[in-house]
Each structure stands twice: as structure tokens, then as C-alpha cells.
Amino acid sequence: MQLSSDEAKNSENNFYISLQCNDFPIDNSPCRANACFVCVCLRGYADIEIDLRSYHFAQNDIIEVFPGQILGFNVKSEDFTIAYFTFSNQMMDDVLYRLPAEFIGLLKETVMYQLPEIERKEIIADSFISINKVFADLSNICRREMILNLLHNFYLNLYSKVVLNKKINSNKRQRKRKKELQDEFFRLIKEHTVIREVSFFAEKLCITPKYLSIVTKETTGSSAKDLIDKFAITELKLRLKSTSTPLKGIAEQLNYPCEAYLCKYFKKHTGITPSHYRSASR
């Protein structure tokens, strides 16, 4: 998670919290998260994307993002308001120790949950406000350790609400083969960033390209090729914004036939050239 510049300046001990914010705290969209991020929607809604998947993020929803995941922010309502906290990759082991590995995997796979309003209010009161009180007390010599403990307790509480009450386990038991194929397809796309042929991924999944497209159309509304192209364009945008590598070099890194092909491919899907996108993002 890349904090906006103002928040980055105010962030201490690799941690930052806000009890009321009207925008997502990222400088650019899309961005690859380099920190943990927990966000609760207090009012309004926003359409977001996490690792290619689209979410309608609305009141009482909570999302968790982990380092390496790709976050995109599209539209929002005028009254969109969130509470959030973010902590660095370096703090993650201290915060998430002793939590079952399968639970962390579950959070990474199912990034958004809808909470009953009463539980959302409890989380804000018991976790966010408590953490913010300690964070604001600069004179507290145990400030960092107390924040770590409160964050750990937050995840333990979330574990209780999400796993032990079987909300997620119930959904997991109902998961169909098509959903499993979709999840594995997304994983493969992220792993093989230089490959953009449907046939390659279908072979990895031991199904036909046609069936793969049928699955993705039913589960996401998009064809397999559209999803592959969408991720490829996102990867290009990230590299154009975060590096000064010449277009020829990026084409070689991502296995495009040549610079001209990359430019044509990018313009076809975005309406602008890579050079124009890069200059506009600086």
C-alpha cells in the first residue's frame, strides 16, 4: 500500500490510522500494495478492484489487503467515507504471529466481508478508536508495543467473527468447481506475467480454452482473453509509473515481440500511448 505523500510524512513506526477519510489513501491507481491495509466503509460506496476482481465496496463492508496485491480505485459516491489503518510489511510478522496460516490465506483470497452494522460499530469502537488513541499519544514510551498488541487483537477478533461463526466456512463448503477454476486462473495470471495466450492457462488447468472462457464469463462477466489483457495492461501501467525503463526494455521484460507491438497493444486497450500514460502519471 503506498500512502499519499501527506500521510507518509505523518506516519510513524511504519503505521498510520485514520478514523474518517473521504478517499482511498493511494497516490496512484492501480498500485501494488507494499503494506497491510484494513479499511471499513462508514458511508456511501466505491467500486474498487483487488487482484483483477471487482468489488462494490459499501457501508459496513470491510476489506483487507496484503503486500503484493494490486489495488485499483474507480468511482465513489459523494458521501463515501472510510476508516482505515495501514502497517508496514516489517510489522506484519509481529502483528499476525500465532494466527493460523489458513486464516491468513483465507483473508488474502476473500478480501471483502460484509458485517452486520452492530459488528461494524463494535470494530470501530473497540479496535479503531482504541488504536487511534494510542497512536496519538506521542508521549507513551510503550506506544509501538501497544499498537502491535491492539492490531493483533483486532485480527483475533476478526478470526472469531469470520471463521468461528462459520460465515466464511459455510461459503467455502458451497464453493463450486467453477469458482475454484477462476481462483486458480487468477493465480496463474499473476504468476506468469509474460504469457498472454488463453491456451497456455487452459492447459495448466487441464481444461479447454473454450471451457475456460465459459467459466470466467459466468463467474466474472469477462472472457479469459479479456482478463488476461486486463492484467497485462495493469502490469504495464505499474511498470510505466514505477520505473524509468525504456519501452524497448519493458517489451523485452514482458515478452512482447517489439516496442512497436507493445505500444499498439497498450493503445488498443487504453486509448493512449504508453509514453503519454507515463508522462501523465509523473
matplotlib code that plots the C-alpha trace (Angstrom):
import matplotlib.pyplot as plt

x = [0.0, 1.5, 0.3, -0.4, 2.5, 1.0, 0.1, 3.5, 5.1, 2.9, 3.3, 5.4, 6.6, 5.6, 1.9, -0.9, -4.6, -7.5, -10.9, -12.5, -11.3, -13.2, -10.8, -8.6, -5.1, -3.1, -1.2, -2.0, -4.4, -3.6, -0.9, 0.9, 0.5, 3.7, 1.9, -1.0, -4.2, -7.6, -10.5, -14.1, -16.7, -18.7, -20.9, -21.5, -19.8, -16.9, -16.1, -12.7, -10.5, -8.2, -6.1, -8.4, -11.6, -14.2, -15.9, -18.8, -17.4, -20.3, -21.4, -20.5, -18.1, -14.5, -11.5, -8.0, -5.2, -1.7, 1.6, 1.9, -1.8, -2.9, -5.4, -7.4, -9.8, -12.5, -15.6, -17.1, -20.2, -20.1, -20.6, -18.0, -16.3, -13.9, -11.9, -8.6, -5.2, -2.1, 1.1, 4.3, 5.5, 8.1, 5.4, 3.3, 5.1, 4.7, 1.0, 0.0, 2.0, 0.2, -2.7, -3.4, -1.8, -5.1, -6.8, -4.3, -4.7, -8.4, -8.1, -5.9, -8.4, -11.6, -10.6, -14.0, -16.7, -20.0, -20.5, -23.8, -24.0, -23.7, -20.4, -19.1, -19.8, -18.1, -15.0, -14.8, -15.3, -13.2, -10.4, -10.1, -10.7, -8.6, -5.7, -6.0, -5.9, -2.6, -1.2, -2.0, -0.2, 3.3, 4.5, 3.7, 7.1, 5.3, 3.4, 4.7, 4.2, 0.7, -0.2, 1.1, -0.9, -4.1, -3.6, -3.0, -6.2, -8.1, -7.1, -8.0, -11.4, -11.8, -10.8, -13.6, -16.2, -15.3, -14.1, -15.5, -19.1, -18.8, -19.8, -16.8, -16.6, -20.2, -19.4, -16.3, -18.3, -20.6, -17.8, -18.3, -15.7, -16.1, -15.1, -12.1, -11.1, -11.5, -9.3, -6.6, -6.7, -6.2, -3.3, -1.7, -2.1, -0.2, 2.5, 3.1, 3.1, 4.9, 2.3, -0.9, -2.4, -5.6, -4.4, -1.4, -3.6, -6.3, -3.6, -2.3, -5.9, -6.4, -9.4, -10.1, -9.7, -13.4, -14.4, -12.1, -13.8, -17.2, -16.1, -14.7, -17.8, -20.1, -18.0, -16.7, -18.7, -15.5, -13.8, -10.5, -8.7, -10.2, -9.0, -5.5, -5.4, -6.7, -3.9, -1.3, -2.3, -2.3, 1.2, 2.3, 0.8, 2.6, 6.0, 5.4, 4.7, 7.3, 10.3, 12.2, 13.0, 12.7, 9.7, 12.0, 13.3, 9.8, 8.8, 11.8, 11.0, 7.4, 8.0, 6.3, 7.6, 8.9, 8.4, 6.0, 3.8, 3.7, 2.7, -0.1, -1.3, -1.4, -3.2, -5.7, -6.8, -6.4, -6.8, -3.5, 0.2, 2.5, 4.6, 1.5, 0.4, 3.9, 4.2, 0.6, 1.4, 4.5]
y = [0.0, 3.3, 6.1, 9.5, 11.9, 13.8, 10.7, 9.2, 12.2, 11.8, 8.0, 6.8, 3.4, 2.1, 2.6, 5.1, 5.2, 7.5, 7.4, 9.4, 9.7, 10.5, 8.9, 5.8, 6.7, 5.9, 8.2, 6.3, 3.7, 0.9, 0.3, -2.8, -2.9, -2.8, -2.8, -4.3, -2.3, -2.7, -0.4, -0.2, 1.7, 4.0, 5.7, 5.7, 3.3, 2.9, 0.5, -1.0, -3.8, -6.1, -8.6, -8.2, -8.8, -6.1, -5.2, -2.8, -1.6, -0.2, 0.7, -1.9, -3.7, -4.4, -5.2, -6.4, -6.0, -7.7, -6.8, -7.9, -7.5, -5.0, -2.4, -0.2, 2.5, 3.6, 5.6, 6.6, 8.3, 11.8, 10.7, 8.0, 7.8, 5.2, 4.4, 2.6, 1.7, 0.5, -1.0, -2.0, -5.3, -5.2, -5.1, -7.9, -10.8, -9.1, -8.4, -11.7, -14.1, -17.2, -16.7, -19.9, -19.9, -21.0, -17.9, -15.5, -17.4, -17.0, -13.3, -13.0, -15.0, -13.4, -9.8, -8.3, -9.1, -7.6, -7.1, -6.5, -2.9, -3.7, -5.6, -2.8, -0.3, -2.7, -2.9, 0.9, 1.4, -1.5, -1.5, 1.6, 4.2, 2.3, 2.0, 5.7, 6.8, 5.0, 6.2, 9.8, 9.6, 10.5, 10.6, 6.9, 5.1, 1.7, 3.1, 0.8, -2.4, -1.4, -0.7, -4.2, -5.8, -4.0, -4.9, -8.5, -8.4, -6.9, -9.9, -12.3, -10.7, -10.8, -14.5, -15.1, -13.2, -14.5, -18.1, -19.4, -18.2, -20.2, -17.3, -18.0, -21.7, -22.0, -20.2, -22.4, -25.6, -24.2, -23.3, -24.8, -26.2, -23.1, -20.8, -22.9, -22.8, -19.0, -18.6, -20.8, -18.9, -15.6, -17.1, -18.3, -15.0, -13.3, -15.9, -15.9, -12.2, -12.7, -15.1, -13.8, -16.9, -18.5, -21.9, -21.8, -21.2, -23.7, -26.4, -25.6, -26.0, -29.2, -27.8, -26.5, -22.8, -22.6, -24.0, -21.6, -18.7, -20.1, -20.3, -16.8, -15.4, -17.0, -16.0, -12.6, -11.5, -11.3, -13.8, -15.4, -13.3, -10.1, -10.9, -11.7, -8.5, -6.6, -7.9, -7.3, -3.7, -3.3, -4.7, -2.3, 0.7, -0.3, -0.5, 2.7, 4.5, 2.9, 2.6, 4.7, 1.6, 2.4, 1.0, -1.4, -2.7, -3.2, -5.0, -7.4, -8.0, -8.9, -10.9, -8.5, -9.1, -5.5, -1.9, -1.1, -4.1, -3.1, 0.5, -0.8, -3.2, -0.6, 2.0, -0.5, -1.2, 2.3, 4.7, 6.4, 5.6, 4.2, 7.4, 9.6, 7.5, 7.6, 11.4, 11.9, 9.7, 11.6]
z = [0.0, -1.0, 1.3, -0.1, 0.4, 3.3, 5.2, 4.6, 6.2, 9.3, 9.6, 12.5, 13.4, 10.0, 10.9, 10.1, 11.1, 10.1, 11.6, 8.8, 5.3, 2.1, -0.4, -0.7, 0.6, -2.5, -4.8, -8.0, -9.3, -9.9, -7.3, -5.9, -2.1, -0.2, 3.2, 5.0, 4.7, 6.5, 5.6, 6.8, 4.8, 7.1, 4.4, 0.7, -1.7, -4.1, -7.0, -6.5, -7.9, -6.0, -8.0, -11.1, -9.2, -9.0, -5.7, -4.8, -1.5, 0.5, 4.1, 6.7, 4.3, 5.4, 3.2, 4.0, 1.5, 1.9, 0.4, -3.2, -4.0, -6.7, -5.7, -8.1, -7.3, -9.8, -8.8, -5.5, -4.1, -2.9, 0.7, 0.6, 4.0, 5.4, 8.5, 7.8, 9.1, 7.3, 8.7, 7.0, 5.8, 8.5, 11.2, 9.7, 11.4, 14.8, 14.2, 12.7, 14.8, 16.1, 13.7, 11.8, 8.3, 6.7, 8.2, 6.6, 3.3, 3.6, 4.1, 1.0, -1.0, 0.2, 0.7, 1.4, 4.0, 4.9, 8.6, 10.4, 11.4, 15.1, 14.5, 12.3, 15.1, 17.6, 15.4, 15.1, 18.9, 20.2, 17.7, 15.5, 18.3, 20.8, 18.3, 17.3, 21.0, 21.5, 18.1, 19.0, 22.4, 21.4, 25.0, 25.5, 25.7, 25.0, 22.1, 19.4, 21.5, 22.5, 18.8, 17.9, 20.6, 19.6, 16.0, 16.9, 19.0, 16.0, 13.8, 16.6, 16.8, 13.1, 13.2, 15.7, 13.7, 10.3, 10.9, 14.1, 13.4, 10.1, 7.8, 5.6, 6.3, 5.1, 1.9, 1.4, 1.6, -1.0, -3.4, -6.8, -9.2, -11.5, -8.6, -7.9, -11.5, -11.6, -8.5, -9.9, -13.2, -11.4, -9.5, -12.8, -14.5, -11.7, -11.7, -15.5, -16.4, -19.7, -21.2, -22.7, -24.5, -23.2, -24.4, -22.0, -18.9, -20.1, -20.4, -16.9, -15.6, -17.6, -19.5, -22.9, -23.8, -24.7, -21.3, -19.5, -21.2, -20.3, -16.7, -16.5, -18.3, -15.8, -12.7, -13.7, -16.7, -18.8, -21.2, -20.3, -23.0, -21.7, -18.2, -19.4, -21.4, -18.4, -16.1, -18.8, -19.2, -15.4, -15.2, -18.0, -16.1, -12.9, -14.7, -16.6, -13.4, -11.1, -13.4, -16.0, -18.1, -21.8, -23.6, -25.5, -22.2, -20.9, -24.1, -23.6, -19.9, -20.6, -23.7, -26.3, -29.9, -30.1, -28.8, -31.6, -30.8, -27.1, -28.0, -30.3, -27.7, -25.0, -27.1, -28.3, -24.7, -23.1, -26.0, -25.3, -25.9, -23.2, -23.4, -22.9, -19.9, -18.4, -18.7, -17.3, -14.3, -13.2]

ax = plt.figure().add_subplot(projection="3d")
ax.plot(x, y, z, "-o")
ax.set_aspect("equal")
plt.show()
